Amino acid sequence: MISEGLTVFLLAIAYDILLGEPPARVHPVVWIGKLISFLRAKSLRAQSPPTRVSGIALAMIVIVVTVLCGHLAVKAAGFIPLLSLFVSAYLLKSTFAISCLLQVSRDIGQMNDRDMDEAKSMLPALVGRDTTSLTRAQASSAVIESLSENYVDSILTPIFFYLALTPFGLGLEAALAFKAISTMDSMIGYKTRELKELGFAGAKLDDLANFIPARLSILFIGLARPSKVSAALRAAFRDHSATPSPNSGWPMAACAGSLDIRLEKPGRYVLQEEGREPETADVPRALRLMQWAIALTLAAAILILFSWPIELDCESIMCLCERLIFLCGFA
């Protein structure tokens, strides 16, 4: 018998693959963003610059409201048979973006090959760096870096938290909590005078939440191209600390090692310096690599959900702890 957790997960994957992102007006992440913007404006009006305490309060409010709204939406849908499954799947799908990430990366990669200026104007959808002076190789690098980094933040981590807490009936809530944290980090996690303290809590929570998934990601990226698994792991363990983020260097360096290319953010870091400069043709190669990594991630998640105990007695709790320790042992 297929468990409810697996059913919700399969429906969420089907939604992502078949329908893509929900319209902005009903997208849960858009509403999380509106809440963050409202609280940010209120904090700035109350105190400029905001304090770290106000940033912690903002983070707690955003996480609690996001989780509570998702939980109550599923409970309310439970009065209609099967509707709670579809509401849960809809909310879970909003925490990851498989089709969107692959399509945006593909579009920019193709434009980089045809019209460099247009590609530069599209790149801010993926990266936060200044794109005006990028060469074609640097633009290709930016796409590949973002693709591999967002594989963790936009796919692997929300799935990781869903798997970890599904046996306790809190898988969806955990995924939503992570999405709230991730959205905060992307909106206010900047080290500017205005946002440095306000976004501190969100940024640190994001680093903490992605810690294990970022390190797990190198296994999936390595296995996605078995002939280069040793090169991917070697590059990840050697170069992961080159990036300012404690997590993004792991998947990016593994991707560079697997593809045997040099990834660079000008003036900030270089990954696998001995590799060749990336070409526009390397973007489709990176897409194929990450498609396989994502497929392996989904396959592993489905297998885990098949094996999770439905009822948690003492023996099954011990089994669960052993599985979590096994997963964390790869960090």
CORBEL-V803608 format. One record per backbone hydrogen bond with DSSP energy under -0.5 kcal/mol. NH is the residue of the N-H (numbers start at 1). CO is the residue of the C=O. Records with the same first field share a line. If there is no record, write none. Layout:
# CORBEL-V803608
NH=CO, CO
This chain:
# CORBEL-V803608
7=3
8=4
9=5
10=6
11=7
12=8
13=9
14=10
15=11
16=12
17=13
18=14
19=15
20=15, 16
26=23
27=24
28=26
30=27
31=27
32=28
33=29
34=30
35=31
36=32
37=33
38=34
39=35
40=36
41=37
42=38
43=39
44=40
45=41
46=42
47=43
50=194
55=51
56=52
57=53
58=54
59=55
60=56
61=57
62=58
63=59
64=60
65=61
66=62
67=63
68=64
69=65
70=66
71=67
72=68
73=69
74=70
75=71
76=72
77=73
78=74, 75
79=76
80=77
83=80
84=77, 80
85=82
86=82
87=83
88=84
89=85
90=86
91=87
92=88
93=89
94=90
95=92
96=93
97=154
101=97
102=98
103=99
104=100
105=101
106=102
107=103
108=104
109=105
110=106
111=107
112=108
113=109
114=110
115=111
119=115
120=116
121=117
122=118
123=119
124=120
125=122
126=123
127=123
134=131
139=135
140=136
141=137
142=138
143=139
144=140
145=141
146=142
147=143
148=144
149=145
150=146
151=147
152=148, 149
153=149
154=150
155=151
156=151
157=152
159=155
160=156
161=157
162=158
163=159
164=160
165=161
166=162
167=163
168=165
169=166
170=165
174=170
175=171
176=172
177=173
178=174
179=175
180=176
181=177
182=178
183=179
184=180
185=181
186=182
187=183
188=184
189=184, 185
190=188
192=190
196=192
199=195
200=197
201=197
203=199
204=200
205=201
206=202
207=203
208=204
209=205
210=206
211=208
213=209
214=210
215=211
216=212
217=213
218=214, 215
219=216
220=216
221=217
222=218
223=219
224=220
225=221, 222
226=223
228=225
229=226
232=228
233=229
234=230
235=231
236=232
237=233
238=234
239=235
240=236
242=239
243=240
249=245
250=247
251=247
252=248
253=249
254=250
255=251
256=252
257=253
258=254
259=255
260=256
261=256
262=276
263=261, 271
265=269
266=264
268=265
269=265
271=263
275=272
276=260
278=262
282=279
283=280
284=280
285=281
286=282
287=283
288=284
289=285
290=286
291=287
292=288
293=289
294=290
295=291
296=292
297=293
298=294
299=295
300=296
301=297
302=298
303=299
304=300
305=301
306=302
307=303
308=304
313=311
317=313
318=314
319=315
320=316
321=317
322=318
323=319
324=320
325=321
326=322
327=323
328=324
329=325
330=327
331=328
